[in-house]
Amino acid sequence: MKILDKLKTRSIAIILLIVGSFILAAIDPSCRPAFNDLVKIGVGGYLAQLIPGIINKS
């Protein structure tokens, strides 16, 4: 279960965001651009946190 050991809370949150957005986009096609933007911002923020050299000040 190496995969489960590597998953962190933010990874699970992003996975739920993506899956939920796909489900909602399938239910309501008229709102697909909004769900697309939501996923882009969420994944972009997640990837930005993974960049080495950024120091968390908290």
mmCIF file as Biopython writes it, N, C-alpha, C and O atoms, coordinates in Angstrom:
data_model
#
loop_
_atom_site.group_PDB
_atom_site.id
_atom_site.type_symbol
_atom_site.label_atom_id
_atom_site.label_alt_id
_atom_site.label_comp_id
_atom_site.label_asym_id
_atom_site.label_entity_id
_atom_site.label_seq_id
_atom_site.pdbx_PDB_ins_code
_atom_site.Cartn_x
_atom_site.Cartn_y
_atom_site.Cartn_z
_atom_site.occupancy
_atom_site.B_iso_or_equiv
_atom_site.auth_seq_id
_atom_site.auth_asym_id
_atom_site.pdbx_PDB_model_num
ATOM 1   N N  . MET A ? 1  ? 0.814   -1.187 0.000   1.0 0.0 1  A 1 
ATOM 2   C CA . MET A ? 1  ? 0.000   0.000  0.000   1.0 0.0 1  A 1 
ATOM 3   C C  . MET A ? 1  ? 0.866   1.262  0.000   1.0 0.0 1  A 1 
ATOM 4   O O  . MET A ? 1  ? 0.625   2.180  0.784   1.0 0.0 1  A 1 
ATOM 5   N N  . LYS A ? 2  ? 1.852   1.307  -0.860  1.0 0.0 2  A 1 
ATOM 6   C CA . LYS A ? 2  ? 2.715   2.483  -0.934  1.0 0.0 2  A 1 
ATOM 7   C C  . LYS A ? 2  ? 1.949   3.710  -1.408  1.0 0.0 2  A 1 
ATOM 8   O O  . LYS A ? 2  ? 2.247   4.829  -0.992  1.0 0.0 2  A 1 
ATOM 9   N N  . ILE A ? 3  ? 0.971   3.505  -2.269  1.0 0.0 3  A 1 
ATOM 10  C CA . ILE A ? 3  ? 0.215   4.632  -2.795  1.0 0.0 3  A 1 
ATOM 11  C C  . ILE A ? 3  ? -0.560  5.312  -1.675  1.0 0.0 3  A 1 
ATOM 12  O O  . ILE A ? 3  ? -0.585  6.541  -1.607  1.0 0.0 3  A 1 
ATOM 13  N N  . LEU A ? 4  ? -1.182  4.551  -0.811  1.0 0.0 4  A 1 
ATOM 14  C CA . LEU A ? 4  ? -1.954  5.139  0.280   1.0 0.0 4  A 1 
ATOM 15  C C  . LEU A ? 4  ? -1.063  5.869  1.278   1.0 0.0 4  A 1 
ATOM 16  O O  . LEU A ? 4  ? -1.508  6.826  1.912   1.0 0.0 4  A 1 
ATOM 17  N N  . ASP A ? 5  ? 0.183   5.437  1.428   1.0 0.0 5  A 1 
ATOM 18  C CA . ASP A ? 5  ? 1.103   6.121  2.335   1.0 0.0 5  A 1 
ATOM 19  C C  . ASP A ? 5  ? 1.501   7.496  1.794   1.0 0.0 5  A 1 
ATOM 20  O O  . ASP A ? 5  ? 1.768   8.416  2.567   1.0 0.0 5  A 1 
ATOM 21  N N  . LYS A ? 6  ? 1.539   7.634  0.481   1.0 0.0 6  A 1 
ATOM 22  C CA . LYS A ? 6  ? 1.964   8.891  -0.117  1.0 0.0 6  A 1 
ATOM 23  C C  . LYS A ? 6  ? 0.841   9.925  -0.200  1.0 0.0 6  A 1 
ATOM 24  O O  . LYS A ? 6  ? 1.103   11.118 -0.354  1.0 0.0 6  A 1 
ATOM 25  N N  . LEU A ? 7  ? -0.403  9.470  -0.099  1.0 0.0 7  A 1 
ATOM 26  C CA . LEU A ? 7  ? -1.518  10.410 -0.189  1.0 0.0 7  A 1 
ATOM 27  C C  . LEU A ? 7  ? -1.598  11.254 1.072   1.0 0.0 7  A 1 
ATOM 28  O O  . LEU A ? 7  ? -1.559  10.738 2.189   1.0 0.0 7  A 1 
ATOM 29  N N  . LYS A ? 8  ? -1.706  12.516 0.879   1.0 0.0 8  A 1 
ATOM 30  C CA . LYS A ? 8  ? -1.856  13.455 1.978   1.0 0.0 8  A 1 
ATOM 31  C C  . LYS A ? 8  ? -3.261  14.039 1.913   1.0 0.0 8  A 1 
ATOM 32  O O  . LYS A ? 8  ? -4.014  13.760 0.980   1.0 0.0 8  A 1 
ATOM 33  N N  . THR A ? 9  ? -3.603  14.833 2.888   1.0 0.0 9  A 1 
ATOM 34  C CA . THR A ? 9  ? -4.937  15.412 2.935   1.0 0.0 9  A 1 
ATOM 35  C C  . THR A ? 9  ? -5.209  16.284 1.717   1.0 0.0 9  A 1 
ATOM 36  O O  . THR A ? 9  ? -6.299  16.222 1.149   1.0 0.0 9  A 1 
ATOM 37  N N  . ARG A ? 10 ? -4.242  17.089 1.307   1.0 0.0 10 A 1 
ATOM 38  C CA . ARG A ? 10 ? -4.481  17.963 0.152   1.0 0.0 10 A 1 
ATOM 39  C C  . ARG A ? 10 ? -4.587  17.155 -1.132  1.0 0.0 10 A 1 
ATOM 40  O O  . ARG A ? 10 ? -5.303  17.565 -2.046  1.0 0.0 10 A 1 
ATOM 41  N N  . SER A ? 11 ? -3.902  16.026 -1.234  1.0 0.0 11 A 1 
ATOM 42  C CA . SER A ? 11 ? -4.026  15.177 -2.414  1.0 0.0 11 A 1 
ATOM 43  C C  . SER A ? 11 ? -5.432  14.605 -2.508  1.0 0.0 11 A 1 
ATOM 44  O O  . SER A ? 11 ? -6.026  14.574 -3.586  1.0 0.0 11 A 1 
ATOM 45  N N  . ILE A ? 12 ? -5.955  14.159 -1.394  1.0 0.0 12 A 1 
ATOM 46  C CA . ILE A ? 12 ? -7.307  13.610 -1.376  1.0 0.0 12 A 1 
ATOM 47  C C  . ILE A ? 12 ? -8.320  14.701 -1.689  1.0 0.0 12 A 1 
ATOM 48  O O  . ILE A ? 12 ? -9.305  14.451 -2.383  1.0 0.0 12 A 1 
ATOM 49  N N  . ALA A ? 13 ? -8.090  15.905 -1.186  1.0 0.0 13 A 1 
ATOM 50  C CA . ALA A ? 13 ? -9.005  17.017 -1.465  1.0 0.0 13 A 1 
ATOM 51  C C  . ALA A ? 13 ? -9.029  17.345 -2.956  1.0 0.0 13 A 1 
ATOM 52  O O  . ALA A ? 13 ? -10.096 17.606 -3.511  1.0 0.0 13 A 1 
ATOM 53  N N  . ILE A ? 14 ? -7.886  17.336 -3.601  1.0 0.0 14 A 1 
ATOM 54  C CA . ILE A ? 14 ? -7.824  17.633 -5.040  1.0 0.0 14 A 1 
ATOM 55  C C  . ILE A ? 14 ? -8.486  16.519 -5.844  1.0 0.0 14 A 1 
ATOM 56  O O  . ILE A ? 14 ? -9.182  16.794 -6.822  1.0 0.0 14 A 1 
ATOM 57  N N  . ILE A ? 15 ? -8.279  15.270 -5.445  1.0 0.0 15 A 1 
ATOM 58  C CA . ILE A ? 15 ? -8.927  14.153 -6.139  1.0 0.0 15 A 1 
ATOM 59  C C  . ILE A ? 15 ? -10.441 14.275 -6.026  1.0 0.0 15 A 1 
ATOM 60  O O  . ILE A ? 15 ? -11.157 14.081 -7.009  1.0 0.0 15 A 1 
ATOM 61  N N  . LEU A ? 16 ? -10.931 14.597 -4.830  1.0 0.0 16 A 1 
ATOM 62  C CA . LEU A ? 16 ? -12.378 14.782 -4.644  1.0 0.0 16 A 1 
ATOM 63  C C  . LEU A ? 16 ? -12.890 15.976 -5.448  1.0 0.0 16 A 1 
ATOM 64  O O  . LEU A ? 16 ? -13.996 15.923 -5.986  1.0 0.0 16 A 1 
ATOM 65  N N  . LEU A ? 17 ? -12.113 17.038 -5.538  1.0 0.0 17 A 1 
ATOM 66  C CA . LEU A ? 17 ? -12.496 18.211 -6.326  1.0 0.0 17 A 1 
ATOM 67  C C  . LEU A ? 17 ? -12.657 17.842 -7.798  1.0 0.0 17 A 1 
ATOM 68  O O  . LEU A ? 17 ? -13.634 18.229 -8.440  1.0 0.0 17 A 1 
ATOM 69  N N  . ILE A ? 18 ? -11.698 17.096 -8.323  1.0 0.0 18 A 1 
ATOM 70  C CA . ILE A ? 18 ? -11.730 16.725 -9.742  1.0 0.0 18 A 1 
ATOM 71  C C  . ILE A ? 18 ? -12.886 15.772 -10.030 1.0 0.0 18 A 1 
ATOM 72  O O  . ILE A ? 18 ? -13.636 15.974 -10.985 1.0 0.0 18 A 1 
ATOM 73  N N  . VAL A ? 19 ? -13.029 14.745 -9.215  1.0 0.0 19 A 1 
ATOM 74  C CA . VAL A ? 19 ? -14.101 13.764 -9.428  1.0 0.0 19 A 1 
ATOM 75  C C  . VAL A ? 19 ? -15.465 14.430 -9.274  1.0 0.0 19 A 1 
ATOM 76  O O  . VAL A ? 19 ? -16.365 14.202 -10.082 1.0 0.0 19 A 1 
ATOM 77  N N  . GLY A ? 20 ? -15.617 15.248 -8.244  1.0 0.0 20 A 1 
ATOM 78  C CA . GLY A ? 20 ? -16.882 15.942 -8.035  1.0 0.0 20 A 1 
ATOM 79  C C  . GLY A ? 20 ? -17.218 16.883 -9.172  1.0 0.0 20 A 1 
ATOM 80  O O  . GLY A ? 20 ? -18.379 16.988 -9.570  1.0 0.0 20 A 1 
ATOM 81  N N  . SER A ? 21 ? -16.220 17.565 -9.698  1.0 0.0 21 A 1 
ATOM 82  C CA . SER A ? 21 ? -16.463 18.480 -10.811 1.0 0.0 21 A 1 
ATOM 83  C C  . SER A ? 21 ? -16.867 17.728 -12.076 1.0 0.0 21 A 1 
ATOM 84  O O  . SER A ? 21 ? -17.722 18.195 -12.829 1.0 0.0 21 A 1 
ATOM 85  N N  . PHE A ? 22 ? -16.258 16.570 -12.313 1.0 0.0 22 A 1 
ATOM 86  C CA . PHE A ? 22 ? -16.653 15.758 -13.472 1.0 0.0 22 A 1 
ATOM 87  C C  . PHE A ? 22 ? -18.100 15.285 -13.329 1.0 0.0 22 A 1 
ATOM 88  O O  . PHE A ? 22 ? -18.863 15.309 -14.295 1.0 0.0 22 A 1 
ATOM 89  N N  . ILE A ? 23 ? -18.468 14.861 -12.138 1.0 0.0 23 A 1 
ATOM 90  C CA . ILE A ? 23 ? -19.839 14.389 -11.913 1.0 0.0 23 A 1 
ATOM 91  C C  . ILE A ? 23 ? -20.831 15.535 -12.104 1.0 0.0 23 A 1 
ATOM 92  O O  . ILE A ? 23 ? -21.848 15.371 -12.779 1.0 0.0 23 A 1 
ATOM 93  N N  . LEU A ? 24 ? -20.538 16.693 -11.512 1.0 0.0 24 A 1 
ATOM 94  C CA . LEU A ? 24 ? -21.440 17.834 -11.659 1.0 0.0 24 A 1 
ATOM 95  C C  . LEU A ? 24 ? -21.503 18.330 -13.097 1.0 0.0 24 A 1 
ATOM 96  O O  . LEU A ? 24 ? -22.563 18.765 -13.549 1.0 0.0 24 A 1 
ATOM 97  N N  . ALA A ? 25 ? -20.401 18.272 -13.819 1.0 0.0 25 A 1 
ATOM 98  C CA . ALA A ? 25 ? -20.392 18.686 -15.223 1.0 0.0 25 A 1 
ATOM 99  C C  . ALA A ? 25 ? -21.222 17.724 -16.074 1.0 0.0 25 A 1 
ATOM 100 O O  . ALA A ? 25 ? -21.846 18.143 -17.049 1.0 0.0 25 A 1 
ATOM 101 N N  . ALA A ? 26 ? -21.235 16.445 -15.714 1.0 0.0 26 A 1 
ATOM 102 C CA . ALA A ? 26 ? -22.048 15.477 -16.454 1.0 0.0 26 A 1 
ATOM 103 C C  . ALA A ? 26 ? -23.531 15.692 -16.176 1.0 0.0 26 A 1 
ATOM 104 O O  . ALA A ? 26 ? -24.367 15.479 -17.053 1.0 0.0 26 A 1 
ATOM 105 N N  . ILE A ? 27 ? -23.855 16.114 -14.959 1.0 0.0 27 A 1 
ATOM 106 C CA . ILE A ? 27 ? -25.257 16.342 -14.595 1.0 0.0 27 A 1 
ATOM 107 C C  . ILE A ? 27 ? -25.783 17.627 -15.236 1.0 0.0 27 A 1 
ATOM 108 O O  . ILE A ? 27 ? -26.895 17.649 -15.763 1.0 0.0 27 A 1 
ATOM 109 N N  . ASP A ? 28 ? -24.991 18.690 -15.191 1.0 0.0 28 A 1 
ATOM 110 C CA . ASP A ? 28 ? -25.435 19.993 -15.691 1.0 0.0 28 A 1 
ATOM 111 C C  . ASP A ? 28 ? -24.453 20.525 -16.747 1.0 0.0 28 A 1 
ATOM 112 O O  . ASP A ? 28 ? -23.503 21.230 -16.406 1.0 0.0 28 A 1 
ATOM 113 N N  . PRO A ? 29 ? -24.675 20.194 -18.008 1.0 0.0 29 A 1 
ATOM 114 C CA . PRO A ? 29 ? -23.746 20.612 -19.064 1.0 0.0 29 A 1 
ATOM 115 C C  . PRO A ? 29 ? -23.639 22.129 -19.239 1.0 0.0 29 A 1 
ATOM 116 O O  . PRO A ? 29 ? -22.639 22.607 -19.774 1.0 0.0 29 A 1 
ATOM 117 N N  . SER A ? 30 ? -24.631 22.888 -18.808 1.0 0.0 30 A 1 
ATOM 118 C CA . SER A ? 30 ? -24.583 24.339 -19.019 1.0 0.0 30 A 1 
ATOM 119 C C  . SER A ? 30 ? -23.557 25.013 -18.115 1.0 0.0 30 A 1 
ATOM 120 O O  . SER A ? 30 ? -23.165 26.149 -18.380 1.0 0.0 30 A 1 
ATOM 121 N N  . CYS A ? 31 ? -23.114 24.344 -17.058 1.0 0.0 31 A 1 
ATOM 122 C CA . CYS A ? 31 ? -22.143 24.930 -16.116 1.0 0.0 31 A 1 
ATOM 123 C C  . CYS A ? 31 ? -20.743 24.354 -16.277 1.0 0.0 31 A 1 
ATOM 124 O O  . CYS A ? 31 ? -19.905 24.542 -15.396 1.0 0.0 31 A 1 
ATOM 125 N N  . ARG A ? 32 ? -20.469 23.668 -17.359 1.0 0.0 32 A 1 
ATOM 126 C CA . ARG A ? 32 ? -19.150 23.047 -17.549 1.0 0.0 32 A 1 
ATOM 127 C C  . ARG A ? 32 ? -17.988 24.024 -17.501 1.0 0.0 32 A 1 
ATOM 128 O O  . ARG A ? 32 ? -16.951 23.689 -16.927 1.0 0.0 32 A 1 
ATOM 129 N N  . PRO A ? 33 ? -18.108 25.225 -18.078 1.0 0.0 33 A 1 
ATOM 130 C CA . PRO A ? 33 ? -16.975 26.162 -17.980 1.0 0.0 33 A 1 
ATOM 131 C C  . PRO A ? 33 ? -16.635 26.539 -16.538 1.0 0.0 33 A 1 
ATOM 132 O O  . PRO A ? 33 ? -15.464 26.723 -16.206 1.0 0.0 33 A 1 
ATOM 133 N N  . ALA A ? 34 ? -17.641 26.654 -15.690 1.0 0.0 34 A 1 
ATOM 134 C CA . ALA A ? 34 ? -17.383 26.995 -14.290 1.0 0.0 34 A 1 
ATOM 135 C C  . ALA A ? 34 ? -16.666 25.848 -13.584 1.0 0.0 34 A 1 
ATOM 136 O O  . ALA A ? 34 ? -15.738 26.082 -12.810 1.0 0.0 34 A 1 
ATOM 137 N N  . PHE A ? 35 ? -17.085 24.620 -13.843 1.0 0.0 35 A 1 
ATOM 138 C CA . PHE A ? 35 ? -16.416 23.470 -13.227 1.0 0.0 35 A 1 
ATOM 139 C C  . PHE A ? 35 ? -14.999 23.315 -13.758 1.0 0.0 35 A 1 
ATOM 140 O O  . PHE A ? 35 ? -14.101 22.905 -13.023 1.0 0.0 35 A 1 
ATOM 141 N N  . ASN A ? 36 ? -14.794 23.641 -15.030 1.0 0.0 36 A 1 
ATOM 142 C CA . ASN A ? 36 ? -13.464 23.600 -15.633 1.0 0.0 36 A 1 
ATOM 143 C C  . ASN A ? 36 ? -12.532 24.588 -14.939 1.0 0.0 36 A 1 
ATOM 144 O O  . ASN A ? 36 ? -11.394 24.252 -14.613 1.0 0.0 36 A 1 
ATOM 145 N N  . ASP A ? 37 ? -13.017 25.805 -14.715 1.0 0.0 37 A 1 
ATOM 146 C CA . ASP A ? 37 ? -12.202 26.813 -14.025 1.0 0.0 37 A 1 
ATOM 147 C C  . ASP A ? 37 ? -11.891 26.391 -12.597 1.0 0.0 37 A 1 
ATOM 148 O O  . ASP A ? 37 ? -10.778 26.601 -12.115 1.0 0.0 37 A 1 
ATOM 149 N N  . LEU A ? 38 ? -12.860 25.800 -11.923 1.0 0.0 38 A 1 
ATOM 150 C CA . LEU A ? 38 ? -12.656 25.332 -10.550 1.0 0.0 38 A 1 
ATOM 151 C C  . LEU A ? 38 ? -11.546 24.294 -10.483 1.0 0.0 38 A 1 
ATOM 152 O O  . LEU A ? 38 ? -10.700 24.348 -9.590  1.0 0.0 38 A 1 
ATOM 153 N N  . VAL A ? 39 ? -11.542 23.352 -11.414 1.0 0.0 39 A 1 
ATOM 154 C CA . VAL A ? 39 ? -10.505 22.312 -11.444 1.0 0.0 39 A 1 
ATOM 155 C C  . VAL A ? 39 ? -9.149  22.919 -11.788 1.0 0.0 39 A 1 
ATOM 156 O O  . VAL A ? 39 ? -8.143  22.538 -11.190 1.0 0.0 39 A 1 
ATOM 157 N N  . LYS A ? 40 ? -9.095  23.856 -12.737 1.0 0.0 40 A 1 
ATOM 158 C CA . LYS A ? 40 ? -7.820  24.477 -13.111 1.0 0.0 40 A 1 
ATOM 159 C C  . LYS A ? 40 ? -7.196  25.214 -11.931 1.0 0.0 40 A 1 
ATOM 160 O O  . LYS A ? 40 ? -5.992  25.110 -11.698 1.0 0.0 40 A 1 
ATOM 161 N N  . ILE A ? 41 ? -8.000  25.946 -11.199 1.0 0.0 41 A 1 
ATOM 162 C CA . ILE A ? 41 ? -7.472  26.696 -10.054 1.0 0.0 41 A 1 
ATOM 163 C C  . ILE A ? 41 ? -7.032  25.745 -8.954  1.0 0.0 41 A 1 
ATOM 164 O O  . ILE A ? 41 ? -5.986  25.956 -8.339  1.0 0.0 41 A 1 
ATOM 165 N N  . GLY A ? 42 ? -7.810  24.702 -8.694  1.0 0.0 42 A 1 
ATOM 166 C CA . GLY A ? 42 ? -7.459  23.745 -7.644  1.0 0.0 42 A 1 
ATOM 167 C C  . GLY A ? 42 ? -6.185  22.979 -7.952  1.0 0.0 42 A 1 
ATOM 168 O O  . GLY A ? 42 ? -5.322  22.833 -7.086  1.0 0.0 42 A 1 
ATOM 169 N N  . VAL A ? 43 ? -6.060  22.491 -9.173  1.0 0.0 43 A 1 
ATOM 170 C CA . VAL A ? 43 ? -4.869  21.729 -9.556  1.0 0.0 43 A 1 
ATOM 171 C C  . VAL A ? 43 ? -3.653  22.655 -9.630  1.0 0.0 43 A 1 
ATOM 172 O O  . VAL A ? 43 ? -2.550  22.256 -9.257  1.0 0.0 43 A 1 
ATOM 173 N N  . GLY A ? 44 ? -3.844  23.879 -10.104 1.0 0.0 44 A 1 
ATOM 174 C CA . GLY A ? 44 ? -2.731  24.835 -10.149 1.0 0.0 44 A 1 
ATOM 175 C C  . GLY A ? 44 ? -2.211  25.165 -8.765  1.0 0.0 44 A 1 
ATOM 176 O O  . GLY A ? 44 ? -1.000  25.231 -8.554  1.0 0.0 44 A 1 
ATOM 177 N N  . GLY A ? 45 ? -3.110  25.370 -7.824  1.0 0.0 45 A 1 
ATOM 178 C CA . GLY A ? 45 ? -2.690  25.635 -6.445  1.0 0.0 45 A 1 
ATOM 179 C C  . GLY A ? 45 ? -1.995  24.449 -5.818  1.0 0.0 45 A 1 
ATOM 180 O O  . GLY A ? 45 ? -1.032  24.610 -5.069  1.0 0.0 45 A 1 
ATOM 181 N N  . TYR A ? 46 ? -2.480  23.254 -6.122  1.0 0.0 46 A 1 
ATOM 182 C CA . TYR A ? 46 ? -1.855  22.035 -5.596  1.0 0.0 46 A 1 
ATOM 183 C C  . TYR A ? 46 ? -0.439  21.878 -6.144  1.0 0.0 46 A 1 
ATOM 184 O O  . TYR A ? 46 ? 0.487   21.572 -5.393  1.0 0.0 46 A 1 
ATOM 185 N N  . LEU A ? 47 ? -0.271  22.083 -7.438  1.0 0.0 47 A 1 
ATOM 186 C CA . LEU A ? 47 ? 1.057   21.948 -8.043  1.0 0.0 47 A 1 
ATOM 187 C C  . LEU A ? 47 ? 2.004   23.033 -7.554  1.0 0.0 47 A 1 
ATOM 188 O O  . LEU A ? 47 ? 3.203   22.793 -7.415  1.0 0.0 47 A 1 
ATOM 189 N N  . ALA A ? 48 ? 1.477   24.221 -7.293  1.0 0.0 48 A 1 
ATOM 190 C CA . ALA A ? 48 ? 2.315   25.304 -6.785  1.0 0.0 48 A 1 
ATOM 191 C C  . ALA A ? 48 ? 2.856   24.976 -5.396  1.0 0.0 48 A 1 
ATOM 192 O O  . ALA A ? 48 ? 3.963   25.391 -5.050  1.0 0.0 48 A 1 
ATOM 193 N N  . GLN A ? 49 ? 2.094   24.240 -4.604  1.0 0.0 49 A 1 
ATOM 194 C CA . GLN A ? 49 ? 2.557   23.850 -3.275  1.0 0.0 49 A 1 
ATOM 195 C C  . GLN A ? 49 ? 3.665   22.807 -3.340  1.0 0.0 49 A 1 
ATOM 196 O O  . GLN A ? 49 ? 4.444   22.668 -2.398  1.0 0.0 49 A 1 
ATOM 197 N N  . LEU A ? 50 ? 3.737   22.079 -4.442  1.0 0.0 50 A 1 
ATOM 198 C CA . LEU A ? 50 ? 4.733   21.011 -4.569  1.0 0.0 50 A 1 
ATOM 199 C C  . LEU A ? 50 ? 6.082   21.500 -5.086  1.0 0.0 50 A 1 
ATOM 200 O O  . LEU A ? 50 ? 7.051   20.740 -5.096  1.0 0.0 50 A 1 
ATOM 201 N N  . ILE A ? 51 ? 6.156   22.764 -5.518  1.0 0.0 51 A 1 
ATOM 202 C CA . ILE A ? 51 ? 7.399   23.295 -6.056  1.0 0.0 51 A 1 
ATOM 203 C C  . ILE A ? 51 ? 8.420   23.408 -4.929  1.0 0.0 51 A 1 
ATOM 204 O O  . ILE A ? 51 ? 8.148   24.041 -3.909  1.0 0.0 51 A 1 
ATOM 205 N N  . PRO A ? 52 ? 9.593   22.800 -5.102  1.0 0.0 52 A 1 
ATOM 206 C CA . PRO A ? 52 ? 10.600  22.911 -4.050  1.0 0.0 52 A 1 
ATOM 207 C C  . PRO A ? 52 ? 11.160  24.334 -3.973  1.0 0.0 52 A 1 
ATOM 208 O O  . PRO A ? 52 ? 11.224  25.047 -4.974  1.0 0.0 52 A 1 
ATOM 209 N N  . GLY A ? 53 ? 11.556  24.719 -2.788  1.0 0.0 53 A 1 
ATOM 210 C CA . GLY A ? 53 ? 12.148  26.033 -2.598  1.0 0.0 53 A 1 
ATOM 211 C C  . GLY A ? 53 ? 11.171  27.050 -2.034  1.0 0.0 53 A 1 
ATOM 212 O O  . GLY A ? 53 ? 11.583  28.123 -1.593  1.0 0.0 53 A 1 
ATOM 213 N N  . ILE A ? 54 ? 9.911   26.736 -2.040  1.0 0.0 54 A 1 
ATOM 214 C CA . ILE A ? 54 ? 8.932   27.633 -1.431  1.0 0.0 54 A 1 
ATOM 215 C C  . ILE A ? 54 ? 8.870   27.298 0.054   1.0 0.0 54 A 1 
ATOM 216 O O  . ILE A ? 54 ? 8.609   26.155 0.429   1.0 0.0 54 A 1 
ATOM 217 N N  . ILE A ? 55 ? 9.107   28.279 0.880   1.0 0.0 55 A 1 
ATOM 218 C CA . ILE A ? 55 ? 9.146   28.060 2.328   1.0 0.0 55 A 1 
ATOM 219 C C  . ILE A ? 55 ? 7.834   28.501 2.937   1.0 0.0 55 A 1 
ATOM 220 O O  . ILE A ? 55 ? 7.389   29.627 2.719   1.0 0.0 55 A 1 
ATOM 221 N N  . ASN A ? 56 ? 7.215   27.621 3.696   1.0 0.0 56 A 1 
ATOM 222 C CA . ASN A ? 56 ? 5.986   27.942 4.403   1.0 0.0 56 A 1 
ATOM 223 C C  . ASN A ? 56 ? 6.330   28.718 5.659   1.0 0.0 56 A 1 
ATOM 224 O O  . ASN A ? 56 ? 7.087   28.222 6.494   1.0 0.0 56 A 1 
ATOM 225 N N  . LYS A ? 57 ? 5.799   29.918 5.817   1.0 0.0 57 A 1 
ATOM 226 C CA . LYS A ? 57 ? 6.155   30.780 6.942   1.0 0.0 57 A 1 
ATOM 227 C C  . LYS A ? 57 ? 5.303   30.536 8.178   1.0 0.0 57 A 1 
ATOM 228 O O  . LYS A ? 57 ? 5.489   31.219 9.185   1.0 0.0 57 A 1 
ATOM 229 N N  . SER A ? 58 ? 4.382   29.592 8.137   1.0 0.0 58 A 1 
ATOM 230 C CA . SER A ? 58 ? 3.536   29.363 9.308   1.0 0.0 58 A 1 
ATOM 231 C C  . SER A ? 58 ? 4.046   28.267 10.185  1.0 0.0 58 A 1 
ATOM 232 O O  . SER A ? 58 ? 3.437   27.961 11.209  1.0 0.0 58 A 1 
#
